[in-house]
Amino acid sequence: MKTSILGIFEEEDSLISALKKIRDKNIEITEVFTPYPIHEVFKIMKRKSKLQTAAFFYALYGLVVSYGYVYYTSVISYPLTYGGKPYHAIPSFIIICFVTTICSAIFFSVVTFFIRARLYPGKKPNIVDLRITDNAFVILINTQPEMTLSDIKTINSLLMKNGAVEVIEK
């Protein structure tokens, strides 16, 4: 039977110190829940988001598609001669390409986030403790089958010593 250990903290500083000490003991932390983003948590957990890279490629896609569309419509499909200006006038393309680049990066990044986070209409939230939605910081550690009872007690005492107001086993 797989159980989870929840360490509930009220202070951000105690959460950070507990995370560092748990990492020093080579205990695998499953997840950390915070009411707001904390950059130190990402550094301690050594998790990097690939969303920035995806956003770059979405922006590049938007730039290429918008430039190709504007080029096709103004140079190939329906060229207009006005005031002796060239058909391929790059300065007139800049605003359209810039706006389309930003819009495509934002739109596709949001879609990617929702797909990656498995967020969709009607999904029931999996809230491990109701206090995470308000003001608590929670460390979630899933126990492994090879963990002994003394290992679990060590994790519980480690959480309590480092400022957890409550430790719950679920």
Buried (B, 14 or more C-beta within 10 A) or exposed (E): EEEBBBBBBBEBEBBBBBBEBBBEEEBEBEEBBBBEEBEEBEEBEEEEEEEEEBBEEBBEBBBBBBBEBBBEEBEEEEEEEEEEEEEEEEEEBEEEBEEBBEBBBBEBBEEBBEEEEEEEEEEEEEEBBEBBEEEBBBBBBEBEEEBEEEEBEBBBEBBBEBBBBBBBEE
